[in-house]
């Protein structure tokens, strides 16, 4: 995007820059630790870089356009600031910093994931996007916002950040083009303050680490982690797949607790269905398939040791294949269980998600036995896809900050919220008919 495209804020002095743009940088400069090193991606002409440098921070401003960077060096140079060329579509490895800042950038990039992953050079990210719920990308006349590929709802922005290794720990916003930054404002601009999520470490010697793969969206995180670590062997000791995933991923064990006799009836009624295709794979599987009743036509099938599991674990509560797999992990002595793809993101969740409660029951049983549980932040299990404070029912009028001391003790700081949700927002939060993936639009919105 050139200097004269019409999309950039261009002025030789900060007084000529629109108020909401400067407000974002002034807010960051005041709220990050003193003397921070900052990575300002898509810095444009450098007014924001200059604002943060004047506050005592050390800034590197990145932008794709050479002419724009020359303008920055001419009008917004500062002893604490440097400017470098970098393309957000192919950012490569960025220099380490304490904080990464990227305002009104992501909507300009067709696939912003490489950029968001490169910004992990800093442990904290502060980023903004236009709010699709308030300022839709496509207008009523059918035209779209120039220079933008899309806008984001809060839920969509959070999912994107989480996918790229960021945990959005708090939300801010701006109502309009002259507005200051305020907490939990549902305006035209969304601002997320994020912490870098630690990449899981390879398995420790002597640990029995089992990864169980379900069919939900958070399965993508298993692929991302194992790629980063150099393969599944570097992450865990065994991989167990649910149902058809045995034909997709390299698994040591597959769980399909549905009786194949029942599945054959379903397949006969729908010969082109995924059930019919799965049965074809199970018939020729070389991986053991744990099921309720083995069948001689399916040589890989073997019986779940139900009686032994019940006598060992003491509970007869199983309403899904996923629950059996978690319980079996406890039974065989796992020291760590990682869960991917068990998201239960169904419509009419008050009825259809009863399987989620059973899986969570067995995860609780595992935790009580000292087994470490890993869950991706994009799954609905244990409400992992909710902000941390949203998992505390009843504290809707307070912001809760979590701090851990040197001894590992948790301390909570309660702050009164400036505004309360509307009646409509409150009722939406009590609505359990929507899929869980839609429900973590918290009262903060």
LOZA-791937 format. One record per residue (C-alpha): x, y, z; residue in one letter. Coordinates in steps of 0.5 Angstrom, whole numbers, plus 500, padded with zeros to 3 digits. Layout:
# residues N
XYZa
...
# end
This chain:
# residues 445
500500500x
503507498x
504513502x
499516497x
494511497x
489514501x
488509506x
494511510x
494517516x
499522513x
501528516x
508531518x
505533525x
501528530x
496534530x
494532523x
493525525x
486522527x
484522534x
483515535x
489513532x
494517536x
489515542x
491507541x
499509541x
498513547x
494508551x
500503550x
505508552x
502509558x
500502560x
506497558x
512497563x
517503563x
523502558x
520497554x
523494547x
517495542x
516492536x
511496532x
508492526x
505496520x
508503523x
506507517x
509514517x
511513524x
507517528x
505512533x
512509534x
514516535x
509517541x
512511544x
519513543x
517520547x
515516553x
521512554x
520506550x
525503545x
522502538x
523498532x
517500527x
516496521x
512497514x
512494507x
513501503x
519504502x
516511501x
512511507x
518509511x
522515508x
517520510x
517517517x
525518518x
524525515x
518527520x
518522526x
525520527x
527519535x
533517538x
529511541x
526509534x
529505528x
525504522x
525497518x
522495511x
518488512x
512485508x
506483513x
505477508x
512474509x
515477515x
520472517x
523472523x
523479527x
527481532x
526480540x
522485544x
518486550x
511488547x
509487539x
504492537x
500492531x
494496530x
489496524x
494491520x
491484520x
485486516x
489488510x
492481510x
489476506x
492471511x
495474517x
497468521x
504468518x
505475521x
501473528x
506467529x
512472527x
510477532x
511471537x
518474538x
515478543x
511475549x
506480549x
501482543x
497488543x
493488536x
487492533x
482490528x
475493525x
469490529x
465487524x
459487529x
459494529x
462496522x
461491517x
466490512x
461489506x
456495506x
448495505x
449497498x
454491496x
460495496x
466493501x
471497505x
477499500x
484496502x
481491507x
480483506x
475483512x
473485519x
472481525x
467479530x
470479537x
469471537x
473471530x
479475532x
479471539x
479464535x
485467530x
489469535x
489463539x
490459533x
497463532x
499462539x
496468543x
492468549x
487474549x
487476556x
483482556x
479486551x
479494550x
475498544x
474504541x
467507540x
468511534x
473515530x
475520536x
474516541x
479514547x
481506548x
476504554x
476497557x
470492554x
467497549x
463494544x
465499538x
468500531x
475498534x
477491537x
483491541x
486485544x
491484549x
495478549x
500473552x
504468548x
502461549x
508457551x
509451546x
509444549x
515441551x
517435549x
515429553x
520427559x
523421560x
519416564x
513419562x
507416559x
504421555x
498419551x
495424546x
487423544x
484426538x
477427537x
474430531x
472437533x
476444530x
481444536x
484438532x
488443528x
492444534x
495437535x
498438528x
501445529x
504442536x
507436532x
510440527x
513445531x
516439535x
519435529x
514430529x
509426534x
514422537x
517428540x
510430543x
508424546x
509416547x
502414544x
497417539x
489414540x
484416535x
477417535x
473413530x
475415523x
481419525x
485412525x
485413517x
487420517x
493420523x
498415525x
495412531x
497407536x
490405538x
483407535x
477407539x
470406536x
465403541x
459403537x
458396535x
460395528x
453391527x
449397528x
454401524x
453396518x
445397518x
447405518x
451404512x
446399508x
441405509x
446410506x
452407502x
456413500x
456416508x
462417512x
460411516x
460406510x
467409508x
469408516x
467401516x
471400509x
477402513x
476398520x
476392516x
483393513x
486396519x
492394522x
492398528x
488395534x
480398534x
478398541x
470397541x
464394545x
464387541x
469385536x
467382530x
470376526x
469380519x
473386522x
480383524x
483389528x
477390533x
478388540x
474388546x
474394551x
476391558x
469394561x
469389567x
476391569x
476398568x
469398572x
473395578x
479399577x
476406576x
469405580x
465408576x
460406570x
459412567x
460412559x
456415554x
461416548x
467413545x
471419547x
469418555x
471411554x
478413551x
480418557x
478412562x
482407558x
488412559x
487412566x
487405567x
493404563x
497408567x
498415563x
502420567x
499426562x
493426557x
493431552x
486432548x
485435542x
478435538x
473434543x
469440542x
462438542x
460444539x
453442537x
447446536x
441445541x
447444546x
443443552x
441436550x
446434544x
452436549x
451431554x
457427552x
461433554x
459432561x
462425561x
468427558x
469432563x
467427569x
473422567x
478428566x
476430573x
478423575x
484423571x
486430575x
484427582x
489421580x
495426579x
495425571x
497432568x
491434563x
493438557x
487442553x
488446547x
485453548x
480453542x
476447545x
470448549x
472442554x
473445561x
471452558x
478453555x
475457550x
472462555x
477468558x
479466564x
475471568x
469468565x
470461568x
468464574x
460464575x
457470578x
462475578x
459479572x
460486575x
467485577x
474485573x
478479576x
486479575x
490473577x
497473580x
501468582x
506469588x
513466588x
510460592x
505458587x
499461591x
494464587x
492472589x
486475586x
484483585x
477485584x
476491580x
469494579x
467495572x
465501569x
459499565x
454494566x
451489561x
445491558x
439486559x
439483552x
447481553x
445478560x
439474557x
444472551x
449469556x
444465559x
441462552x
444455552x
441453545x
447455541x
453451540x
458452546x
463455540x
458461540x
457462547x
463465549x
461472547x
461474554x
458479558x
464483557x
461484549x
# end
